[in-house]
Amino acid sequence: MVTMLEFDFEVDACGLMCPLPLLRLKKALQGLDQGQVVRVLATDPAAVLDFGVFIEQAGHALLCRQEEEGVLCFLIRKGGYREDGR
C-alpha cells in the first residue's frame, strides 16, 4: 500500500466487519491531537460509506483513500485540517 502522506498513528482493521473498523477509527482519533493523521487499513467495503459519513459529521478531513488488492487505505486528519490549509 503506497501513500505519499505521513501519518501519526495506524489502525489495522483488516478482517473486521462493520461496525468494528469505524469503532477502531473513533478510538484512535480520541487519542490524537488536532491536526494529527491516522491511517486506517480495512477490508470491509462498508468502511467507505461508514467512514465518509462519520468524517463529515465529526468535522475531520479525509486526506486520501486508496485501494490495493482488496485493502482500503484511508488517511484522516483529526479536526478537519487539509493539506491546503482549509
Helices and strands as residue ranges (DSSP letters): E 9-13, H 20-30, E 37-42, H 47-58, E 61-68, E 71-77
